[in-house]
Amino acid sequence: MPPVKAIEQAVALHFPESGTLTAKADAVLSAVAAGQLAPTQAAQLITAIGSLAKITEIDELAARITALEQQNAET
C-alpha cells in the first residue's frame, strides 16, 4: 500500500469581483494574515495569479499586434 499523503483543507476565498490581479493577490495575503489560509496554499495561489498575469499580458500584446498589422495594411 502506498504511503498516505497529507492533504490540505480546502478553503473558500472571496476575491474582489472587479479587482485587479494585484487586488486578488492582496486578498490571498490578507487571508494568510488572518489565519484563514496556510502559507503553502497562498504560495500556490500567488503563483497561479502570476501565471494568469502572464497569460493576460500575452493576450493583450497579441491584440495590440493584430491592431497594428491591420493599421499597417490599410496604409
For each residue, the residues with C-beta under 8 A, 3 or more apart:
1:
2:
3:
4:
5:
6:
7:
8: 38 40 41
9:
10:
11: 31 36 37 41
12:
13: 27 28 31 36 37 45
14: 27
15: 19 23 24 27
16: 19 23 24 27
17:
18:
19: 15 16 22 23 24 27
20: 23 24
21: 24 25 49 52 53 56
22: 19 25 26
23: 15 16 19 20 26 27
24: 15 16 19 20 21 27 28 49
25: 21 22 28 29 46 49
26: 22 23 29 30
27: 13 14 15 16 19 23 24 30 31
28: 13 24 25 31 32 37 42 45 46 49
29: 25 26 32 33 42 46
30: 26 27 33 34
31: 11 13 27 28 34 36 37 42
32: 28 29 35 36 37 38 39 42
33: 29 30
34: 30 31 37
35: 32
36: 11 13 31 32
37: 11 13 28 31 32 34 41 42 45
38: 8 32 41 42
39: 32 42 43
40: 8 43 44
41: 8 11 37 38 44 45
42: 28 29 31 32 37 38 39 45 46
43: 39 40 46 47
44: 40 41 47 48
45: 13 28 37 41 42 48 49
46: 25 28 29 42 43 49 50
47: 43 44 50 51
48: 44 45 51 52
49: 21 24 25 28 45 46 52 53
50: 46 47 53 54
51: 47 48 54 55
52: 21 48 49 55 56
53: 21 49 50 56 57
54: 50 51 57 58
55: 51 52 58 59
56: 21 52 53 59 60
57: 53 54 60 61
58: 54 55 61 62
59: 55 56 62 63
60: 56 57 63 64
61: 57 58 64 65
62: 58 59 65 66
63: 59 60 66 67
64: 60 61 67 68
65: 61 62 68 69
66: 62 63 69 70
67: 63 64 70 71
68: 64 65 71 72
69: 65 66 72 73
70: 66 67 73 74
71: 67 68 74 75
72: 68 69 75
73: 69 70
74: 70 71
75: 71 72
